[in-house]
Amino acid sequence: MKMKDIINGSLYVNKETNQVERVRSKANTQSVFTTVHGKDLKLVNAGSLKLASTIQVDKYMDESKGTAEMKPKIRLGLPPLPKVNV
């Protein structure tokens, strides 16, 4: 695939690994950074990518739901206020 046609955040199939990967950003004039389900960044030649089909995207998203449920829940925010006896 040509660099000008690649969109950050979109899903593509890596023809070398036959795996659906999300493009995170452009690395240089011929390569992009990709991830699979939010794991470590990987440098991939843009020519090795083709746009993922609807079926491939749906399968990837279903797999992502499974990995999201396995991650520990992180509670963000402030701790509760202390109780004051009035």
N, C-alpha and C positions, 0 to 999 in steps of 0.2 A: 504494500500500500504506500502511496506517496505521502510524505510528511504534511503537505498542505491539506490533505483530506483527513488527517487524524485529529480527533477532538478529545481533549482531556476529560477524564471521567467516563468515557464510553468503553464498552466491552468489545474486545477483539479476540479472535482465535489466533494463537501463535502456531503457525504452520509447522514449526520445528518440533514442538512438544505436543501439538494437538490439544492444547489446553486454553480455556477461556480466561483472559486476563484483562484487568482494568488499567487503562492508560492513566498515569498520574501526571506526567509532565514530559516535555521534550527535553532531551539531554544534550543533543547537538543537532547538526543538520541531517543526520541519517538514523539516529537512535532515539528511543523513548524509554522512560522508566515505567514499569508495570508492576502490579501486585496481583496476587490471587487471594481473595477473601481477606484483604487488609494485612497480609503478612509482609515480609521483607521486600524491599524494592529490588527489581531485577532490570538490568539493562538489556533491551531487545532492539534488534535492527528493524526499522519500520517496514522494510520489504518482507519481513517474515509474518506480518500481521494481515488478517483479513477481517472484515466486519462480521461480528457474531450474528447468527440468525436468531429469530424470535424464540425458537425452541431452545437454542443454546443459552440465551439470556435467561429464560424462565428457569432452566435447570440450575444455572449459576446462582440465581436469586434464591431458589429453594435451598440450595446448599449453604448459602450465606445465612439464612434464617437459623439453620441448625448450628452453625458455629457461633452465632450471636447468643443463642441460648446457653452455650457451654461457657461463655465468658463470665467471670465473677461480676456481680452487680456492684457498682461503685456509687456510693451515696455522696452527692455533692451538696454543699450548702453549709450553713452555720449550725453549731450544736444548739440544742434547746436552751432556752433561758432558764436560769435557776428560779425555783419557787420561793416566793417571799411570804412569810407569815404576816398578815396584817390584822 
